[in-house]
Structures are given as C-alpha cells and as structure tokens.
C-alpha cells in the first residue's frame, strides 16, 4: 500500500493515489508527497544546478535584502518552544469560565461573579496580541501560509473572538451595570459572549485537528 503525506499539516493517506484534498487541512492533492515505511519522502526532485552565467560587477555589487537576524531567532524560538499552543491555553481556559460567571452573575445578581468575569476577559484581551502573533508565525512557517478553508475558518473565528472580546470589555467599562439582572441589555451582552465562546471552541477544535493530523487520530 502506497503512503502519501500532506506537506502542509502532516496527514498521512494510504492508497494508490493521493486524495483530491487533504481531509484535515483541505490542501490540494499536489501538496502530497509519497513517503516510504520510515516516513521519508520518496522521488524528491533533484536540486536545480546553479547557473554558470557570468554575473556583472554592477549586479554583484548590489546586495539582496537580508533577513533580520533577530526576527529569524524570534521565529525559531516561537516554533521550537511551541509558544502558540502554550499562549492559546489562556483564552481557551478563561473564556468558558468568564461566560459561566457572567450567566451566574446576570441571573442570580451576584456582583462578585460579574466582576470576576470582567477581569478574566480583560486578562484574556491583554494576551490576545501574543496569541495572534505566534499563531500567524506558526501558520506562515509550519503550515506554509496555506490559504485553505480550514486555516481561513480558524483565522476568521480568531478575529470574531477578538472583536467580541473588545465589545464586551469596552461595553462593561462604559456601563458597569450592563450585566445587572435589571439591565435591558443583559441578554444582548450574554449573546455576544456566547458567540465569542463558540468562536474560541471552533478555533481550538481546528487547532487540535492540525496537531493530531499525522498521528492517525
């Protein structure tokens, strides 16, 4: 049985031909490479030989753009230490707790729960820039910036979470009583928080699919 590996997410397919699309990341079949029993790529195209055409002195004198050494070290650090999966645990852990606290505070009139929900969301909002930047670097380097449906959905849900979080924090800052049981906007506020929670759940689910893509799970 021939084995094919998706170059984007690492999913392994067994069959005579690669699938039309990767079932995990939706990458096209051209992103699949045949691998051997050890997982090594087979029939790798030979490297192109360098041209021996003479280079003019003027052309050689103009240096090409050099990548920032600090930027390269930073990217390697993000990938090596898995900083995106680490950082994303903060919103994934605190946002569900925030919504639960909001519901308890809004319907039972417990101010302490409403305060806890607000400060949790403020903390998550403060971590979101780091989560987004590390996620972007992971997408560009580890997944080659693939613009498949799965990645676009993950990015869209992340934006939804950020926008909802901004609305909730700013609204609560302007109107501290918005989650009070007597507030007419209480249900709207809770509705936005549920949309935020759904976006975070979808993003986490997609991240899990990508992490376990090559493990047969």
N, C-alpha and C positions, 0 to 999 in steps of 0.2 A: 504494500500500500504506500503510495507516494504521500509525502507530507509537505505542507506549504505553510509558511509563516508570514503573517502580516507585518510589514516593516514599520507600520505606524504604532500599533498597540501590542504586538507580540502574540496575537491569537494564532493558534496552530490548527490547520484544517487537514484532514486526511481524505484523500480521494484522487482520482485520476487527473483532475484539473482543479485549479483554484476556484473558489466560489466567485460569482459575479460581483458580490460585495461582501466585505467583512461583516459578519453578524454582530460584532461588538462595536466597532468604530465607524462602520459604513464606508470604509475606504474602498476604492475601485480595485478590481482584480489585478491591475498592473502593479499594485503595491505589495503583491505576494511574491515571495521567493521560495523556491524549493529547497528543503533542508534534508540533511542526512539523519541517521539514527542518533547522532550526537548533538543535533540541533545546529550544525554548521551549514551555512549557505552553500548550495551547490551551483555549478555553472556560473560562477561570478564572472562578470565581464572583465577582460584584462584592462589594466590601466592604459590609457592612451599615452603613446610615446610623445615626449616633448618635441616640439618642432625645433629644427636646427637653423631656421631662418635667421639671418643676422639682424641684430637689433641696433637701431641707430643710436648714436650717442645722446641725441636730444631726448629720445624716448626713455633711455636707461637713466637719464639724469632726473626724471620726474618720479618720485616715489609714490606708490599707491597708498590708498588710505589704510592706516594701521589701526587695528582694533585696540581699544583701551585695555591695558593690562589689568587695571583694577576691575573693569567691568567683566573681563574674562574670568578673573579669580572669583568674583562675586557670583557669577552664574554657576561655576563649578561647585562652589560652596552650597548654593541652593539645591542643586541636583544631588550632590553627594550626601548631604545631611537630611535630604527629604524634607526641606523646610515647609513646602506647601502642605503635604499631608499633616504635618505637625500643627501648623498655624490654623488649618481649617477645622481642627477639633474644637477650637474656642467657640466659633459661631454655631457649629453643629451641636455642641453641648449646652450652650447658654440660651440659644433662641427657643428651643422647646420649653425650657424652664421659665423663660420670660412670658411665653404665651399662657402657660398654666397659671403663673402668678397673676397675670392680667385677668384671666377668667375668674379666678377666686376673688381677687380684689374688686372687680367690677360688679359681681353678682352678690357677694357677701358683705361688701362695704368695708373690707379690711384694708386700711391705708398702708399698713406695713408691706403687704404683698404688692400693692401698686407701686410703692417706692422701690421695692426690690426688682420688680420687672423693669422699671425705668433705668435704674443704674446698671442692670445687666445689659440692656440694649445700648446704653452709652459706651460701655466697655467693648461690646462687640463692634460697634461703629468705629471705635478707635483702632481696632485690629484689622478692619477690612482692607485698608490700603496695602498692608503687608500681605494679606491673603491674596489679593488680586494680583499684585506684582509677582509674587512667587508662582502663582498659577499661570500667569502669562509666560513666564520663563520656562516653566515645565512644558507648556503647550508648544512653544516655539522650538525648544531644543530636544526634548524627549519624544515628542509626537510630531515633529517636523512642521508645526503650524498647520496641520491638516484641517481644511475647512469642510469637514463632513457634517452631516446632520447632527450627529451625537455631540461633537465639540461645539457647534453653533448653539445647540439647545443648552448645553452646560453654561456657555458664556451668557446666553440670554437670561437664564434663571439666576445667575450670579448678579446680573445688572438689576433684575427685579428685586432681589433680596436687598441690595444696596439702596435702591430708590425707596422701597417700603420702609426700610430702617431709618432713612433720613426723614421721611414724612412723620413717622411715629415719634422720633426723638424731638424734632422741631415742634410738632404739634403739642406734645406733652410739656415742652419747655414754655411755650406760649400760653397754653391753657392747662395748668396743673390739675384741674378738676374734670378733664375730658373723660377719664375712666371712672368717675364717681357714679354710683348707681342711679343718681338723679339726672345725669347728663343725657341730653338727647342725642349726642354724637357718640355715645358709648359703643353702640353696635357697629357703627362705621369704623371706629378705631379698632375694634376687635376683628372686623372683617379684613382690614389691611394687615393685621398681624397674622391672620391665618394664611393669607396669600404669601406673605413673607416666609412663613414656616413651610408651606408647600414648595416654594422655590428652593429653599435650603435642602429639603428632603430629596427633591429631584436631582439637584446638583450632587449631593452625597451619593445617591444611587448610581449615577453615571460614573462618578469617580471610583466607586467600588468595582463596577464592571471593567473599567480600564485597568485597575490594579490587578485583578484576577483573570485578565484576558488570556494570558498564556499558561494558566495553571489548570485548565480543564474544569473550571467551576462556574 
